[in-house]
Amino acid sequence: MKRKSGSQWSKIGPIVVAVIILLLALASPAFAQGGDTLGVGLSLGAICLIVIPIVAVYVWMILWIRKDAAQRGQSGCMPIALVLIFGPIGLVIWLLMRPKDQV
């Protein structure tokens, strides 16, 4: 019996919102102290443009690998560890060494 799950974006959305809230919380002391608000704002924007897509790609890779491993009858622990340690190279390693038969 195949288990139905929601959209992957519905799983990633709360993580992205949490990262944005965390970044805003980290920047708020500089605003409260009357620091260089333009510099803090530009830094925060640059961090958001860099960090959020990277986190989203990592979460997508982990969700896809878990689903792919389950379809092939494998545990998702080892391939997820590969992605967490090696990043996109871990995804390539999984694609090369995964079982060929698909359930």
Order of alpha helices (4+ residues) and beta strands (2+ residues): alpha-alpha-alpha-alpha
